[in-house]
Amino acid sequence: MSTDNNLEVKLMKKSLGAKTLVYPTPVLVVCTYDNEGNPNAMTAAWGGICCSSPPCVAISLRKATYSYSNLMLKKAFTINIPSENYVKEADYFGIASRNKEDKFAKTGLSAVKSDIVDAPYIREFPVNLECKVIQIIELGLHTQFIGEVMDAKIDETIQEKVDQPIIEQIKPLIFAPDSRNYYAVGNQIAQAFSIGNEIKGKMF
Amino acid sequence: MSTDNNLEVKLMKKSLGAKTLVYPTPVLVVCTYDNEGNPNAMTAAWGGICCSSPPCVAISLRKATYSYSNLMLKKAFTINIPSENYVKEADYFGIASRNKEDKFAKTGLSAVKSDIVDAPYIREFPVNLECKVIQIIELGLHTQFIGEVMDAKIDETIQEKVDQPIIEQIKPLIFAPDSRNYYAVGNQIAQAFSIGNEIKGKMF
């Protein structure tokens, strides 16, 4: 009886109003060139994969950012995924403004010219996606840029391993909106497209 | 000397071609009604937050899915975030098709009519976002639906706590593309909009 009551309480909901509560969000460092060819980096958590073919990613930026102007000008950007070791730099890229300081000089990280698109990537970060802007969607405070991935690069040292998937070698950051903390990726829980078969096969 | 060489090797890159390597991606269960009012659920990892004001989320679905037709018809959906406990159900929602089976009957989860939009949410999942479709963007294999969040609900038992942020109470899943595994959220690494100040304040 008390078990049922506890379950009932557990399943009660409270409304928090119109709020973007999505967990987890990624930590994506977006790099661009300005009209003088100076590299810039900013951190965005509003973004992700949006199409498999053509391979596309989406990032949302505010119009007030230096990167927004660069993106409108160059129609190119890179997404750079920091490992845990670079949490300080990733956070700095999110709070500093290119209008006031040279973010690459300040962090000491290396901006490398991309092979295909007109944007720099961060050499020290383990994953770099070269993207060409194919759509720009005005949403309100944020503008969403859809980038077609022209090339994905990873550190030479990262190899496909059965006992250590790529994500465990990359050690990407997770951002928690609301409480605004960075987290590490935790333990592997299950194999996707597999564990659900236990329900699919269930007779009832 | 050998240290420098090691660093050099570490920073060499290899190209994997045009590929959407984004880590982490979320595990979002999208719920809709069909034209007869039957609830459906499917799992999407291609999505995330795309605007703060109005609060918007994006999800990308293939045209072949049952949910795609429902979304085109109802222009409404919910995003439901499963906790680790529901990894089996979340995976099942991603591999089964509504054309062949009633996913709610099979999992035993509860489809509750939303308060504001014409879509059901999953009572047992700790976070539910009621969304109204405001833009539909054709990208290729996937179509991106932008939903304005009309209301966010969380379990009554989840409270703001200094020592345990909401994400640690929700225990959301992380999906790793490529190796296709589910992960838990790991340890807290740093406070966002804070740790980067150590670089911002640096004199050089």
Interface residues (C-beta under 8 A of the other chain):
Chain A: V9 K10 L11 M12 K13 K14 S15 L16 G17 A18 K19 T20 L21 V22 Y23 P24 T25 P26 L28 A45 W46 G47 G48 I49 C50 C51 S52 S53 P54 P55 C56 V57 A58 S60 I79 I81 E84 V87 K88 E89 A90 D91 Y92 F93 G94 I95 A96 E101 A105 K106 T107 S110 D115 R123 E124 V127 N128 L129 Q135 I137 L139 G140 L141 H142 Q144 I146 E148 V149 M150 D151 A152 K153 I154 D155 E156 T157 P165 I166 I167 I170 P172 L173 I174 F175 A176 P177 D178 S179 R180 N181 Y182 Y183 A184 V185 G186 N187 Q188 I189 A190 Q191 A192 F193 S194 I195 G196 N197 E198 I199 K200 K202 F204
Chain B: V9 K10 L11 M12 K13 K14 S15 L16 G17 A18 K19 T20 L21 V22 Y23 P24 T25 P26 L28 A45 W46 G47 G48 I49 C50 C51 S52 S53 P54 P55 C56 V57 A58 S60 I79 I81 E84 V87 K88 E89 A90 D91 Y92 F93 G94 I95 A96 E101 A105 K106 T107 S110 D115 R123 E124 V127 N128 L129 Q135 I137 L139 G140 L141 H142 Q144 I146 E148 V149 M150 D151 A152 K153 I154 D155 E156 T157 P165 I166 I167 I170 P172 L173 I174 F175 A176 P177 D178 S179 R180 N181 Y182 Y183 A184 V185 G186 N187 Q188 I189 A190 Q191 A192 F193 S194 I195 G196 N197 E198 I199 K200 K202 F204
